[in-house]
């Protein structure tokens, strides 16, 4: 491996035969940092060059391998940008050799600091993300440029993804995929990135997929949006090997066959069959003989007894070894679920998809890179099971997989043969009414205006209930008290929790409600103005009113949240003796988001006064998780209505 200036000789020998095209690639030996000008002055960082090349070659044993070259130059204008770009992580998964790695900082005054060998460190599997090499470009400071260049050899992979856009502008972007002319790769660009162009025999005996972009705009993070799936990127795959024939490679059907072979086609010894049958008998003891009960029993047993290995991709030699070790890799666990469902005669399908908060699934481009997350789907009930997520149980798919397609794979018997079927289908979400957050808060202003007391009942269902139910099962003691007290005080800033109780109704009934009950001492709610009192009910809603500010201006991305949901809150105030409300109508609000006469979202406030009881009802409904960005003006009006309610003061007079 070369570092620092030791790579200067690359490309100097005109008589040398080069193994891969970028073997002779190098940075400029003398690089000068030009003064920032124009738009560069107004950015924390500015990417001046982003060149990437991936070349597939056959080695001397006719094995395919990859040579990957990356060259970046970044102008850093702030201390935060220096911190962000001076530390570089190089993924080492599948890397067989680091051929070259060098980096330097070039200051505005011409000062150059090059990376030394001792500054390159190894990181072993941080956050289960695989091995990395990490290096920090020392001496970097504002106004200069950070530059690094590396080439690594990797084991061959037939799919890939490159993300080019960030929160900083980029110039001189180039990406190239080079392959022997018998191998034809296909690529697809997303979110406005230019498409790659095929150059046959651009290099002797090689194909090239190439794209160049002189400028990529920055993509700022926007409220009500997920950032990662909207970044400009390229997905690519090996589509044809002309030596093998003209058949298309790596289709969804091929993926389904690979999954079947990996998950289902396992030979079990007689002793293993006995062990599996005995385990299922134990799991089903006292369980009703129907699909739902059996699915729930299998899931409960495996999630309570089997844990994912720290290396989630580690495999056991035999799938039933999982029952003995009580640890499993991701695929091991899917195999065990599938095996139990088959032996329990439970009709099911395996689903592979993406997390839409990171990358949306594209059914039209058959990249196996997208087959990253497993689900089980049960056609009889239309419900899902997430084998690797302990917080979810048999029911709707976790929200991050909904509003998103997936590859559904099923096996069925036709005579004596097992048949395989697969298709791309949408993973449908539950309705917004499945995800409820309901609050009843009764506040007594008649006894103590300085520190009024209140009783609160808050109920959660659906996706709202999932993290609370999991936390309730996982933690106890003082930590449990702190977690749920924090949830209450986030809703009502300044409140003191005197006591609380939590009840998960699913333990007693088939309902899916998690309920919190609490006695509270509230902060000062009343302002005195001569002979009148001012009350702002919106101050009791805290985070429930914290819809991100959606500005009424053009935006880059669609509006998107975790899931459709409804929030209903009732505030009941017992007024001080002898007082009434002078401006009750001031609280009323109603804003909606509508398309073609259909209401997609709404915010409504109604208030009633009966005797000394003031009741304020706040309703907020989002029927969808995803909305067109053309609806921004309507969402901005809805956000303004919420803000107006939060500001409104009721006047209490004698």
C-alpha positions as CSV (number, residue, x, y, z in Angstrom):
1,X,0.0,0.0,0.0
2,X,1.3,3.4,-0.8
3,X,0.6,6.6,1.1
4,X,1.7,10.2,1.0
5,X,3.8,11.1,-2.0
6,X,4.9,7.5,-2.7
7,X,2.3,7.2,-5.4
8,X,4.1,9.7,-7.6
9,X,5.5,7.1,-9.9
10,X,2.1,5.7,-11.0
11,X,1.7,6.1,-14.7
12,X,5.2,7.3,-15.3
13,X,6.5,4.2,-17.2
14,X,5.3,4.3,-20.9
15,X,6.5,0.7,-21.5
16,X,4.6,-0.8,-18.6
17,X,1.5,-3.0,-19.2
18,X,-1.3,-2.0,-16.9
19,X,-3.7,-4.5,-15.3
20,X,-6.6,-2.1,-15.0
21,X,-7.3,1.2,-16.6
22,X,-7.0,3.4,-13.5
23,X,-3.8,1.9,-12.4
24,X,-2.0,4.9,-14.0
25,X,-4.4,7.4,-12.5
26,X,-2.9,9.9,-10.0
27,X,-3.6,13.3,-8.5
28,X,-1.7,16.4,-9.5
29,X,1.6,16.4,-7.8
30,X,1.4,20.2,-7.3
31,X,-2.0,21.3,-6.2
32,X,-2.8,24.9,-5.4
33,X,-5.8,26.1,-3.4
34,X,-7.4,28.9,-5.4
35,X,-9.3,31.6,-3.5
36,X,-13.0,30.9,-3.0
37,X,-15.2,32.9,-5.3
38,X,-18.9,33.1,-6.3
39,X,-21.1,30.5,-4.7
40,X,-18.2,28.8,-3.0
41,X,-18.2,31.7,-0.5
42,X,-21.6,30.9,0.8
43,X,-21.3,27.2,1.5
44,X,-19.9,25.4,4.5
45,X,-18.2,23.0,2.1
46,X,-17.9,22.7,-1.6
47,X,-17.0,19.4,-3.4
48,X,-14.6,20.4,-6.2
49,X,-14.1,16.9,-7.6
50,X,-15.8,13.5,-7.1
51,X,-14.4,10.8,-9.4
52,X,-15.2,7.1,-8.9
53,X,-14.3,4.2,-11.1
54,X,-15.2,0.5,-10.7
55,X,-13.5,-2.0,-13.0
56,X,-14.2,-5.7,-13.3
57,X,-11.3,-7.8,-14.5
58,X,-10.4,-11.5,-14.7
59,X,-7.3,-12.5,-12.7
60,X,-4.8,-15.2,-13.8
61,X,-7.2,-17.9,-12.6
62,X,-10.2,-16.5,-14.6
63,X,-11.8,-15.3,-11.3
64,X,-13.6,-12.0,-11.5
65,X,-12.5,-9.2,-9.2
66,X,-13.0,-5.5,-8.8
67,X,-10.6,-2.6,-8.7
68,X,-12.2,0.5,-7.2
69,X,-10.7,4.0,-7.4
70,X,-12.1,7.1,-5.6
71,X,-10.7,10.6,-5.8
72,X,-12.3,13.6,-4.0
73,X,-11.3,17.2,-3.4
74,X,-13.4,19.2,-0.9
75,X,-13.2,22.9,-0.1
76,X,-13.9,23.4,3.6
77,X,-15.1,26.9,4.7
78,X,-16.2,26.3,8.3
79,X,-15.0,24.5,11.4
80,X,-17.9,22.1,11.1
81,X,-17.0,21.3,7.5
82,X,-13.4,20.6,8.6
83,X,-14.7,18.2,11.2
84,X,-17.0,16.5,8.7
85,X,-14.6,15.9,5.9
86,X,-11.2,15.6,7.5
87,X,-12.1,12.1,8.9
88,X,-12.6,9.5,6.1
89,X,-14.0,6.0,6.5
90,X,-13.0,3.4,3.9
91,X,-15.3,0.3,4.0
92,X,-13.2,-2.9,4.0
93,X,-16.0,-5.5,3.4
94,X,-14.8,-7.8,0.6
95,X,-11.5,-5.9,0.2
96,X,-8.6,-8.2,-0.6
97,X,-5.9,-5.5,-1.0
98,X,-5.4,-1.8,-0.4
99,X,-3.3,-0.9,-3.4
100,X,-3.0,2.8,-2.7
101,X,-4.3,5.2,-0.1
102,X,-3.1,8.8,0.2
103,X,-4.6,12.1,1.4
104,X,-3.5,15.7,1.9
105,X,-4.6,19.1,3.0
106,X,-3.7,22.1,0.9
107,X,-4.1,25.4,2.8
108,X,-5.1,28.8,1.3
109,X,-1.6,29.9,2.1
110,X,0.0,27.0,0.1
111,X,0.8,24.9,3.2
112,X,0.5,21.1,2.3
113,X,0.2,18.4,4.9
114,X,0.2,14.8,3.6
115,X,-1.2,11.7,5.3
116,X,1.4,9.3,6.9
117,X,1.1,5.6,7.2
118,X,0.8,5.8,11.0
119,X,-2.4,7.9,10.7
120,X,-4.4,5.0,9.1
121,X,-6.3,3.0,11.7
122,X,-8.4,-0.1,11.6
123,X,-12.0,-0.2,12.9
124,X,-13.5,-3.7,13.6
125,X,-17.2,-3.8,12.8
126,X,-18.5,-0.6,14.4
127,X,-22.3,-0.9,15.0
128,X,-22.2,-4.1,13.0
129,X,-21.4,-2.3,9.8
130,X,-18.3,-4.3,8.9
131,X,-14.6,-3.5,9.0
132,X,-13.3,0.0,8.1
133,X,-10.0,1.8,7.7
134,X,-10.2,5.3,9.1
135,X,-7.8,8.1,8.6
136,X,-7.9,11.8,9.6
137,X,-6.3,14.4,7.4
138,X,-4.3,16.3,10.0
139,X,-3.7,20.0,9.9
140,X,-6.9,20.8,8.0
141,X,-8.4,24.3,8.6
142,X,-11.0,26.6,7.2
143,X,-10.4,28.0,3.7
144,X,-8.3,25.1,2.5
145,X,-9.0,21.9,0.5
146,X,-9.0,18.2,1.7
147,X,-8.0,15.7,-1.0
148,X,-7.8,12.0,-0.9
149,X,-7.3,9.2,-3.4
150,X,-7.4,5.4,-3.0
151,X,-7.6,2.2,-5.0
152,X,-8.7,-1.1,-3.5
153,X,-9.1,-4.6,-4.9
154,X,-12.4,-6.3,-3.9
155,X,-14.1,-9.6,-4.3
156,X,-16.6,-9.5,-7.2
157,X,-20.1,-8.3,-6.5
158,X,-22.6,-8.2,-9.3
159,X,-24.7,-5.3,-7.9
160,X,-23.7,-1.9,-6.5
161,X,-24.9,1.6,-5.5
162,X,-23.2,5.0,-5.5
163,X,-24.7,8.1,-3.8
164,X,-23.4,11.3,-5.3
165,X,-25.6,14.1,-3.8
166,X,-25.2,15.6,-0.3
167,X,-26.1,18.8,1.6
168,X,-23.1,20.4,-0.2
169,X,-22.8,21.3,-3.9
170,X,-20.6,19.1,-6.0
171,X,-18.7,19.9,-9.3
172,X,-16.8,17.6,-11.7
173,X,-18.6,14.4,-10.8
174,X,-17.6,11.3,-12.8
175,X,-18.6,7.7,-12.4
176,X,-17.5,4.8,-14.6
177,X,-18.1,1.0,-14.6
178,X,-15.5,-0.8,-16.8
179,X,-15.9,-4.5,-17.6
180,X,-14.6,-7.2,-20.0
181,X,-16.6,-6.9,-23.3
182,X,-18.4,-10.2,-22.5
183,X,-19.9,-8.7,-19.4
184,X,-22.7,-6.1,-19.9
185,X,-23.7,-4.0,-16.9
186,X,-26.9,-2.0,-16.7
187,X,-27.3,1.1,-14.5
188,X,-30.2,3.3,-13.5
189,X,-30.0,6.8,-12.1
190,X,-32.4,8.3,-9.5
191,X,-33.6,11.6,-8.3
192,X,-32.4,13.6,-11.4
193,X,-28.9,12.2,-11.7
194,X,-27.9,11.9,-15.4
195,X,-28.1,8.4,-16.9
196,X,-25.0,6.4,-17.6
197,X,-24.0,5.9,-21.3
198,X,-22.7,2.7,-22.7
199,X,-19.4,2.9,-24.6
200,X,-18.6,-0.5,-26.2
201,X,-14.8,-1.1,-26.6
202,X,-14.0,2.3,-25.1
203,X,-10.9,0.5,-23.9
204,X,-9.5,-2.4,-26.0
205,X,-11.7,-5.4,-25.2
206,X,-13.7,-3.6,-22.6
207,X,-17.1,-1.9,-22.1
208,X,-17.6,1.3,-20.2
209,X,-20.7,2.7,-18.6
210,X,-19.9,6.4,-18.0
211,X,-21.5,9.5,-16.7
212,X,-20.2,13.0,-16.1
213,X,-22.0,15.9,-14.3
214,X,-20.4,19.3,-14.1
215,X,-22.6,20.4,-11.2
216,X,-24.9,18.7,-8.7
217,X,-27.0,21.0,-6.4
218,X,-27.0,20.5,-2.7
219,X,-30.0,18.8,-1.2
220,X,-31.0,20.4,2.0
221,X,-32.9,18.5,4.7
222,X,-36.6,19.4,4.6
223,X,-39.3,19.0,7.2
224,X,-41.8,16.2,6.7
225,X,-39.3,14.4,4.4
226,X,-36.8,11.6,4.6
227,X,-33.4,12.8,3.3
228,X,-31.6,9.6,2.2
229,X,-34.0,8.2,-0.4
230,X,-34.1,11.5,-2.2
231,X,-30.4,11.9,-2.9
232,X,-29.1,11.5,-6.4
233,X,-27.7,8.0,-6.9
234,X,-26.9,5.2,-9.3
235,X,-27.8,1.5,-8.9
236,X,-26.1,-1.0,-11.2
237,X,-26.1,-4.7,-11.9
238,X,-24.6,-7.4,-14.2
239,X,-27.2,-8.0,-16.8
240,X,-25.6,-10.3,-19.4
241,X,-22.6,-12.5,-19.8
242,X,-22.3,-13.1,-23.6
243,X,-20.0,-16.1,-23.1
244,X,-22.8,-17.9,-21.1
245,X,-25.4,-17.0,-23.7
246,X,-28.0,-14.3,-24.4
247,X,-30.3,-14.9,-21.3
248,X,-30.7,-12.0,-18.9
249,X,-29.0,-12.5,-15.6
250,X,-30.1,-11.7,-12.0
251,X,-33.8,-11.2,-12.6
252,X,-36.4,-11.2,-9.9
253,X,-37.2,-14.8,-10.8
254,X,-33.5,-15.7,-10.4
255,X,-33.6,-13.9,-7.0
256,X,-36.6,-15.9,-5.9
257,X,-34.8,-19.2,-6.9
258,X,-31.8,-18.1,-4.9
259,X,-33.9,-17.4,-1.9
260,X,-35.7,-20.7,-2.2
261,X,-32.4,-22.6,-2.3
262,X,-31.0,-20.6,0.6
263,X,-34.1,-20.7,2.8
264,X,-36.1,-23.8,2.0
265,X,-34.0,-26.5,0.4
266,X,-32.4,-28.1,3.5
267,X,-31.9,-31.7,4.2
268,X,-32.7,-32.7,7.7
269,X,-31.5,-35.9,9.4
270,X,-33.9,-38.1,11.3
271,X,-32.7,-36.7,14.6
272,X,-33.3,-33.2,13.4
273,X,-36.8,-34.0,12.2
274,X,-37.5,-35.4,15.7
275,X,-36.1,-32.3,17.3
276,X,-38.2,-30.0,15.1
277,X,-41.4,-32.0,15.8
278,X,-40.7,-32.0,19.6
279,X,-40.1,-28.2,19.5
280,X,-43.3,-27.5,17.6
281,X,-45.3,-29.7,20.0
282,X,-43.9,-27.7,22.9
283,X,-44.6,-24.4,21.2
284,X,-48.2,-25.4,20.3
285,X,-49.1,-26.8,23.7
286,X,-52.4,-25.3,24.7
287,X,-52.5,-23.2,21.5
288,X,-55.7,-23.2,19.3
289,X,-55.3,-25.2,16.0
290,X,-55.6,-22.2,13.7
291,X,-53.1,-20.2,11.6
292,X,-53.1,-17.0,13.6
293,X,-52.6,-18.8,16.9
294,X,-49.8,-21.0,15.5
295,X,-48.0,-18.0,13.8
296,X,-48.2,-16.0,17.1
297,X,-46.9,-19.0,19.1
298,X,-43.9,-19.6,16.8
299,X,-43.1,-15.9,16.8
300,X,-43.3,-15.6,20.6
301,X,-41.1,-18.6,21.1
302,X,-38.4,-17.6,18.7
303,X,-38.3,-13.9,19.8
304,X,-38.2,-14.8,23.4
305,X,-35.5,-17.6,23.0
306,X,-33.3,-16.7,20.0
307,X,-31.1,-13.7,19.7
308,X,-29.4,-12.2,16.6
309,X,-25.7,-12.9,16.7
310,X,-23.5,-9.8,17.0
311,X,-22.4,-10.7,13.4
312,X,-25.9,-10.8,11.9
313,X,-24.6,-12.4,8.7
314,X,-22.9,-15.3,10.4
315,X,-24.4,-18.7,9.5
316,X,-24.8,-22.0,11.3
317,X,-23.9,-25.2,9.3
318,X,-27.3,-26.6,10.2
319,X,-30.4,-24.5,10.8
320,X,-31.5,-26.4,13.9
321,X,-28.2,-25.5,15.5
322,X,-29.9,-22.2,16.3
323,X,-32.2,-24.0,18.8
324,X,-29.2,-25.3,20.6
325,X,-27.0,-22.2,20.6
326,X,-29.9,-19.7,20.9
327,X,-28.1,-17.3,18.6
328,X,-28.7,-16.8,14.9
329,X,-27.5,-14.8,11.9
330,X,-30.2,-13.0,9.9
331,X,-30.6,-15.8,7.3
332,X,-30.5,-18.5,10.0
333,X,-33.4,-17.0,11.7
334,X,-35.4,-16.7,8.5
335,X,-34.7,-20.3,7.7
336,X,-35.9,-21.4,11.1
337,X,-39.2,-19.4,10.8
338,X,-39.8,-20.8,7.3
339,X,-39.1,-24.4,8.4
340,X,-41.5,-24.1,11.3
341,X,-44.2,-22.6,9.1
342,X,-43.8,-25.4,6.6
343,X,-44.0,-28.1,9.2
344,X,-47.0,-26.4,10.9
345,X,-48.7,-26.2,7.5
346,X,-49.0,-22.4,7.7
347,X,-49.4,-20.8,4.2
348,X,-46.8,-18.0,3.9
349,X,-44.7,-15.9,1.6
350,X,-41.2,-14.5,2.0
351,X,-40.9,-10.8,1.3
352,X,-37.7,-8.9,0.5
353,X,-37.8,-5.1,0.4
354,X,-36.0,-1.9,1.4
355,X,-36.4,0.5,4.3
356,X,-38.2,3.4,2.5
357,X,-36.7,5.9,5.0
358,X,-33.3,5.0,3.4
359,X,-34.1,3.8,-0.1
360,X,-37.3,3.2,-2.0
361,X,-37.8,-0.2,-3.7
362,X,-37.8,0.0,-7.5
363,X,-39.6,-3.0,-9.0
364,X,-38.6,-2.0,-12.5
365,X,-34.8,-2.3,-12.0
366,X,-33.9,-5.8,-10.9
367,X,-31.0,-5.0,-8.5
368,X,-30.6,-7.5,-5.8
369,X,-29.0,-4.7,-3.8
370,X,-32.6,-3.8,-2.9
371,X,-33.3,-7.2,-1.3
372,X,-32.1,-6.1,2.1
373,X,-34.9,-6.7,4.6
374,X,-37.0,-9.8,5.3
375,X,-40.7,-10.1,6.1
376,X,-43.1,-13.0,6.1
377,X,-46.6,-12.4,4.6
378,X,-49.6,-14.6,5.4
379,X,-52.2,-14.5,2.6
380,X,-55.1,-15.9,4.7
381,X,-54.9,-13.0,7.1
382,X,-53.2,-10.3,5.0
383,X,-50.8,-9.8,8.0
384,X,-47.0,-9.7,8.3
385,X,-44.3,-10.8,10.6
386,X,-40.9,-9.1,10.9
387,X,-38.5,-11.9,12.0
388,X,-35.6,-9.6,13.0
389,X,-37.5,-6.8,14.8
390,X,-38.3,-7.6,18.4
391,X,-40.6,-4.6,18.8
392,X,-43.1,-5.7,16.2
393,X,-45.4,-8.7,16.4
394,X,-47.6,-10.5,13.9
395,X,-49.8,-7.8,12.3
396,X,-49.1,-4.9,9.9
397,X,-45.6,-4.6,8.5
398,X,-43.3,-2.2,10.2
399,X,-44.0,1.3,8.9
400,X,-40.7,1.7,7.2
401,X,-41.5,-1.1,4.8
402,X,-45.0,0.1,3.9
403,X,-45.9,2.5,1.1
404,X,-43.2,0.6,-0.7
405,X,-43.1,-2.5,-3.0
406,X,-41.4,-5.7,-2.2
407,X,-40.5,-9.0,-3.9
408,X,-43.1,-11.7,-2.7
409,X,-41.9,-15.3,-3.0
410,X,-44.1,-18.3,-2.4
411,X,-43.8,-22.1,-2.6
412,X,-46.8,-24.3,-3.3
413,X,-47.4,-27.9,-4.1
414,X,-48.6,-29.0,-7.5
415,X,-48.9,-32.8,-7.5
416,X,-45.7,-34.2,-6.2
417,X,-43.6,-31.1,-7.2
418,X,-42.9,-27.9,-5.3
419,X,-43.5,-24.9,-7.5
420,X,-42.1,-21.4,-7.1
421,X,-43.9,-18.1,-7.7
422,X,-42.7,-14.5,-7.3
423,X,-44.0,-11.1,-8.0
424,X,-43.4,-7.5,-7.0
425,X,-46.3,-6.1,-5.0
426,X,-47.0,-3.1,-2.8
427,X,-46.7,-3.6,1.0
428,X,-49.9,-1.8,2.0
429,X,-50.1,0.1,5.3
430,X,-53.0,0.0,7.8
431,X,-55.4,2.9,7.7
432,X,-54.8,6.0,9.8
433,X,-57.5,4.9,12.2
434,X,-55.2,2.0,13.2
435,X,-52.7,4.5,14.6
436,X,-54.4,6.5,17.3
437,X,-53.1,8.8,20.0
438,X,-55.9,9.9,22.3
439,X,-55.5,12.1,25.3
440,X,-58.0,13.2,28.1
441,X,-56.5,15.9,30.4
442,X,-58.7,17.2,33.2
443,X,-57.2,20.3,34.8
444,X,-58.6,21.9,38.0
445,X,-58.1,25.6,38.0
446,X,-60.5,26.1,40.9
447,X,-58.2,25.1,43.8
448,X,-54.7,26.4,43.0
449,X,-54.0,28.8,40.1
450,X,-50.3,28.8,40.8
451,X,-49.8,25.0,40.6
452,X,-53.0,23.5,39.2
453,X,-53.4,19.7,39.5
454,X,-54.5,17.5,36.6
455,X,-55.4,13.9,35.7
456,X,-54.3,12.5,32.4
457,X,-55.3,9.4,30.4
458,X,-53.4,8.8,27.2
459,X,-54.1,5.9,24.9
460,X,-51.9,4.7,22.0
461,X,-52.8,2.1,19.3
462,X,-51.0,0.7,16.2
463,X,-47.6,2.1,15.3
464,X,-47.9,4.7,18.1
465,X,-48.1,1.8,20.6
466,X,-45.2,-0.3,19.3
467,X,-42.2,1.4,20.9
468,X,-44.1,1.9,24.2
469,X,-45.1,-1.7,24.4
470,X,-41.6,-2.8,23.7
471,X,-40.1,-0.4,26.3
472,X,-42.7,-1.6,28.8
473,X,-41.7,-5.2,28.3
474,X,-37.9,-4.5,28.2
475,X,-37.3,-2.2,31.1
476,X,-38.4,-1.9,34.7
477,X,-37.7,-0.1,37.9
478,X,-36.5,3.5,38.0
479,X,-35.5,3.5,34.3
480,X,-39.1,2.6,33.3
481,X,-40.4,5.4,35.5
482,X,-38.0,7.9,33.8
483,X,-38.9,6.8,30.3
484,X,-42.6,7.1,30.7
485,X,-42.5,10.2,32.9
486,X,-40.3,11.8,30.1
487,X,-43.0,10.9,27.6
488,X,-45.6,12.8,29.7
489,X,-43.5,15.8,30.3
490,X,-42.6,16.1,26.6
491,X,-46.3,16.5,25.9
492,X,-46.8,18.9,28.8
493,X,-43.6,20.9,29.3
494,X,-42.9,21.8,33.0
495,X,-45.3,19.2,34.4
496,X,-44.4,17.2,37.4
497,X,-45.5,13.6,37.5
498,X,-46.8,12.6,40.9
499,X,-47.7,9.1,40.0
500,X,-48.5,7.1,36.8
501,X,-49.5,3.7,35.7
502,X,-49.2,1.9,32.4
503,X,-51.5,-0.8,31.0
504,X,-51.1,-2.9,27.9
505,X,-54.6,-4.1,27.1
506,X,-53.3,-6.7,24.7
507,X,-52.3,-8.8,27.7
508,X,-55.9,-9.1,28.7
509,X,-57.9,-8.7,25.5
510,X,-57.4,-8.7,21.7
511,X,-57.2,-4.9,21.8
512,X,-53.9,-3.2,20.8
513,X,-54.0,-0.3,23.3
514,X,-51.2,1.0,25.5
515,X,-52.6,3.3,28.1
516,X,-50.9,5.8,30.4
517,X,-52.6,7.2,33.5
518,X,-51.0,10.0,35.5
519,X,-51.6,12.5,38.2
520,X,-49.8,15.8,37.5
521,X,-48.9,19.1,38.9
522,X,-48.8,21.6,36.1
523,X,-46.8,24.7,35.6
524,X,-48.4,28.1,35.9
525,X,-51.1,28.3,33.2
526,X,-52.8,31.6,34.1
527,X,-51.6,35.1,33.5
528,X,-53.3,37.9,35.4
529,X,-54.3,41.1,33.6
530,X,-56.1,43.5,35.9
531,X,-59.4,41.9,36.8
532,X,-59.1,39.2,34.1
533,X,-57.2,35.9,33.7
534,X,-55.5,34.7,30.5
535,X,-55.4,31.0,29.7
536,X,-53.5,29.4,26.7
537,X,-54.7,25.8,26.2
538,X,-52.2,25.2,23.5
539,X,-49.4,25.3,26.1
540,X,-50.5,22.0,27.4
541,X,-49.9,20.2,24.1
542,X,-46.2,20.4,23.8
543,X,-44.8,18.1,21.1
544,X,-48.3,17.2,19.9
545,X,-48.4,20.7,18.4
546,X,-44.9,20.4,17.0
547,X,-45.7,19.8,13.3
548,X,-42.5,20.8,11.5
549,X,-42.9,24.2,10.0
550,X,-43.8,23.6,6.3
551,X,-43.0,26.9,4.6
552,X,-45.2,27.9,1.7
553,X,-42.5,27.7,-0.9
554,X,-41.3,25.3,-3.5
555,X,-39.5,22.2,-2.2
556,X,-37.4,19.5,-3.6
557,X,-39.0,16.4,-2.1
558,X,-42.4,15.0,-1.6
559,X,-44.0,15.3,1.9
560,X,-43.5,12.1,3.8
561,X,-43.9,11.0,7.4
562,X,-43.6,7.6,9.2
563,X,-47.3,6.6,8.9
564,X,-50.8,7.9,8.6
565,X,-52.3,8.6,12.0
566,X,-54.9,10.4,14.1
567,X,-54.4,12.4,17.2
568,X,-57.4,13.3,19.3
569,X,-57.1,15.4,22.5
570,X,-59.7,16.6,25.0
571,X,-58.7,19.3,27.5
572,X,-61.2,19.8,30.3
573,X,-60.7,22.8,32.6
574,X,-62.6,23.4,35.8
575,X,-62.7,27.2,35.9
576,X,-62.1,29.3,39.1
577,X,-65.3,30.1,40.9
578,X,-67.3,32.9,39.4
579,X,-65.4,33.1,36.1
580,X,-66.6,32.6,32.5
581,X,-64.9,32.8,29.1
582,X,-65.2,36.0,27.2
583,X,-63.8,34.9,23.8
584,X,-64.6,31.2,23.4
585,X,-64.9,31.5,19.7
586,X,-61.2,32.6,19.4
587,X,-60.1,29.0,19.8
588,X,-62.0,27.6,16.9
589,X,-59.8,26.4,14.0
590,X,-60.2,24.2,11.0
591,X,-57.8,23.7,8.2
592,X,-57.7,20.7,5.8
593,X,-55.6,19.4,2.9
594,X,-57.9,18.3,0.0
595,X,-57.5,16.9,-3.4
596,X,-60.5,16.5,-5.7
597,X,-62.9,17.1,-2.8
598,X,-61.3,14.3,-0.7
599,X,-59.8,15.3,2.7
600,X,-56.3,13.9,3.1
601,X,-55.3,15.8,6.3
602,X,-57.0,18.1,8.7
603,X,-56.6,20.1,11.9
604,X,-59.7,21.1,13.9
605,X,-60.3,22.8,17.3
606,X,-63.7,23.1,19.0
607,X,-64.5,24.6,22.4
608,X,-67.6,24.4,24.6
609,X,-68.5,25.9,28.0
610,X,-71.0,24.3,30.3
611,X,-71.2,25.9,33.7
612,X,-67.7,26.0,35.1
613,X,-66.5,23.3,32.7
614,X,-64.5,24.4,29.7
615,X,-63.9,21.5,27.1
616,X,-61.5,22.0,24.2
617,X,-61.3,19.2,21.6
618,X,-58.3,19.1,19.3
619,X,-58.3,16.7,16.3
620,X,-55.4,16.1,13.9
621,X,-55.7,13.6,11.1
622,X,-53.3,12.5,8.4
623,X,-54.9,9.8,6.2
624,X,-51.6,9.1,4.3
625,X,-47.9,8.9,5.0
626,X,-46.9,10.3,1.6
627,X,-48.2,13.5,-0.1
628,X,-47.3,15.3,-3.4
629,X,-45.1,18.3,-2.9
630,X,-47.7,20.4,-4.8
631,X,-49.8,20.3,-1.6
632,X,-47.2,22.4,0.3
633,X,-49.4,25.5,0.4
634,X,-52.2,23.6,2.0
635,X,-49.9,22.0,4.6
636,X,-48.4,25.4,5.3
637,X,-51.9,26.7,6.0
638,X,-52.5,23.8,8.3
639,X,-49.3,24.4,10.2
640,X,-50.3,28.1,10.6
641,X,-53.6,27.1,12.1
642,X,-51.7,25.0,14.7
643,X,-49.4,27.9,15.5
644,X,-52.4,30.2,15.8
645,X,-54.1,27.9,18.3
646,X,-50.9,27.7,20.3
647,X,-50.8,31.5,20.6
648,X,-54.4,32.0,21.4
649,X,-55.2,33.2,24.9
650,X,-58.7,32.8,26.4
651,X,-59.9,35.7,28.5
652,X,-61.5,34.6,31.8
653,X,-63.6,37.3,33.4
654,X,-65.9,37.4,36.4
